[in-house]
Amino acid sequence: MKNIVSVKKKFKVEIEDPAKGKVTFDYGNAALIDDFVKVLNKEGNTLKCYKIYDIEAAINASGYTYKMADGYESDFSSKNGWVYCLTIDRRIVKIGMTEVTLKSRFSSYCAGTLKARQKGTCSVTNYYCSETIRTCLRAGNKVEVFAWHAPDMSVEIMLFGNPAKALAKTAYLYEDAWMSLYEKINGSKPALCRNTSKSMIVERK
């Protein structure tokens, strides 16, 4: 099947999904990262957000690569637990999270190729995000990632009567907080978002 991906007009992305046909994402009304960061980084607010890297076109299987922002390479590849924004021309198209390293999360996005989607070996999210990135890079759009490392926290639990410390996973809570703030500012979720990880956990119960 021929991969037909195009941007018909500014702020609209059309993706040809082998499983569902043409899928359109319109992010013309998306909030700007600059406005979102101003709210997050205001004095007294612990939900910070910083630019981590640019995404640039490359000749490889995924069609793109990451260029790190100064000072973040070690954090990006070694610390677990992140919440992030993917932006196109400074417009927020996705808010997401990972409980592992940010490097690992975005490596999984790279796996979202047409070939993998046709074989069913990549997630719908990875394919849609990856195709959006490739499409927008071909159109000359600027693609960036802004993120924040969720603080490391531990909780004490009892194992057979003995106290033990366990690492608490909190990134999904920060993702939910970011999404709630975004919806308050903008009135809707970003184009590439469906549910937050927190809401998915609640729905499964």
Rosetta blueprint (number, residue, H / E / L):
1 M L
2 K L
3 N L
4 I L
5 V L
6 S E
7 V E
8 K E
9 K E
10 K L
11 F L
12 K E
13 V E
14 E E
15 I E
16 E E
17 D E
18 P L
19 A L
20 K L
21 G E
22 K E
23 V E
24 T E
25 F E
26 D E
27 Y L
28 G L
29 N L
30 A L
31 A L
32 L E
33 I H
34 D H
35 D H
36 F H
37 V H
38 K H
39 V H
40 L H
41 N L
42 K L
43 E L
44 G L
45 N L
46 T L
47 L L
48 K L
49 C L
50 Y E
51 K E
52 I E
53 Y E
54 D E
55 I E
56 E E
57 A E
58 A L
59 I L
60 N L
61 A L
62 S L
63 G L
64 Y E
65 T E
66 Y E
67 K E
68 M E
69 A L
70 D L
71 G L
72 Y L
73 E H
74 S H
75 D H
76 F H
77 S H
78 S H
79 K L
80 N E
81 G E
82 W E
83 V E
84 Y E
85 C E
86 L E
87 T E
88 I E
89 D L
90 R L
91 R E
92 I E
93 V E
94 K E
95 I E
96 G E
97 M E
98 T E
99 E E
100 V E
101 T E
102 L H
103 K H
104 S H
105 R H
106 F H
107 S H
108 S H
109 Y H
110 C H
111 A L
112 G L
113 T L
114 L H
115 K H
116 A H
117 R H
118 Q H
119 K H
120 G L
121 T L
122 C L
123 S L
124 V H
125 T H
126 N H
127 Y H
128 Y H
129 C H
130 S H
131 E H
132 T H
133 I H
134 R H
135 T H
136 C H
137 L H
138 R H
139 A L
140 G L
141 N L
142 K L
143 V E
144 E E
145 V E
146 F E
147 A E
148 W E
149 H E
150 A L
151 P L
152 D L
153 M E
154 S E
155 V E
156 E E
157 I E
158 M E
159 L E
160 F L
161 G L
162 N E
163 P E
164 A E
165 K E
166 A E
167 L E
168 A E
169 K L
170 T L
171 A H
172 Y H
173 L H
174 Y H
175 E H
176 D H
177 A H
178 W H
179 M H
180 S H
181 L H
182 Y H
183 E H
184 K H
185 I H
186 N H
187 G L
188 S L
189 K L
190 P L
191 A L
192 L L
193 C L
194 R L
195 N L
196 T L
197 S H
198 K H
199 S H
200 M H
201 I H
202 V H
203 E H
204 R H
205 K L
